[in-house]
Amino acid sequence: MIRVPDQVRHAVEQRAEGHCEYCHAPQVILGYRLHVEHTIHRARDGANDLDNLALSCSTCNFAKGALTAGRDPASGARSPLFNPRS
């Protein structure tokens, strides 16, 4: 989880309508403040702007980490991870 100014957090939360952008779990039901995280991690040269920030539950955020791709279990091919807004 990154520290972001309150106005940026508010914009990310509004855009996501208070749900994890990956699994769609509602923040109000989870009972904790969802993470604001980078869709493309800063370790992978991801920008620190609103377009690259996503609201994420801890399970999705920790599972994704700095990864941008994974191995497809069916084909074995390397595939980009899910982008929550495309």
C-alpha positions in Angstrom: 0.0 0.0 0.0 1.3 3.4 -0.9 0.7 6.7 0.9 -1.3 9.1 -1.3 -2.8 12.5 -0.6 -6.4 12.4 0.6 -7.7 14.0 -2.6 -6.0 11.2 -4.7 -7.3 8.5 -2.5 -10.8 10.0 -2.7 -10.6 10.1 -6.6 -9.4 6.5 -6.7 -12.2 5.4 -4.3 -14.9 7.3 -6.3 -13.7 5.9 -9.6 -13.8 2.3 -8.1 -17.2 3.0 -6.5 -15.7 1.7 -3.2 -14.9 -1.8 -4.5 -11.7 -3.6 -5.1 -11.0 -3.1 -8.8 -9.7 -6.7 -9.2 -12.2 -8.9 -7.4 -15.0 -6.2 -6.9 -15.3 -6.9 -3.1 -17.0 -3.9 -1.5 -14.9 -1.9 1.0 -17.9 -1.4 3.3 -18.4 -5.2 3.6 -14.7 -6.0 4.0 -14.5 -3.8 7.0 -11.1 -2.2 6.3 -9.8 0.6 4.1 -8.8 -0.8 0.7 -5.3 -0.2 -0.6 -4.4 2.3 -3.2 -1.8 0.4 -5.3 0.0 0.8 -8.6 -1.5 -1.2 -11.5 2.0 -1.3 -13.0 4.3 -1.4 -9.9 6.9 1.4 -9.5 9.6 -1.3 -9.5 8.5 -1.9 -13.1 8.7 1.8 -14.0 4.9 2.3 -13.4 3.9 6.0 -13.2 2.7 7.5 -10.0 -0.4 9.1 -11.5 -4.1 8.5 -11.2 -4.3 6.3 -14.3 -1.9 3.9 -12.8 -3.5 3.7 -9.4 -6.2 1.2 -8.4 -8.2 0.4 -5.3 -7.4 -3.1 -4.2 -8.3 -5.4 -1.3 -5.3 -6.8 0.6 -5.7 -10.3 -0.9 -5.5 -9.0 -4.5 -2.8 -6.5 -3.7 -0.5 -9.0 -2.0 -1.1 -11.7 -4.6 -0.2 -9.3 -7.4 2.8 -7.6 -5.8 5.1 -6.2 -8.5 4.1 -8.8 -11.1 2.9 -7.6 -14.5 2.5 -11.0 -16.1 2.0 -14.6 -15.2 2.1 -18.1 -16.7 -1.2 -19.3 -18.2 -1.9 -22.7 -16.5 -3.6 -24.1 -19.6 -1.1 -23.1 -22.3 2.0 -22.3 -20.3 2.3 -19.0 -22.3 3.3 -15.9 -20.4 0.3 -13.5 -20.2 -0.2 -10.0 -18.9 -2.1 -9.8 -15.6 -5.6 -8.4 -15.5 -5.9 -4.6 -15.8 -8.9 -3.6 -13.8 -9.9 -0.8 -16.1 -9.4 -2.2 -19.6 
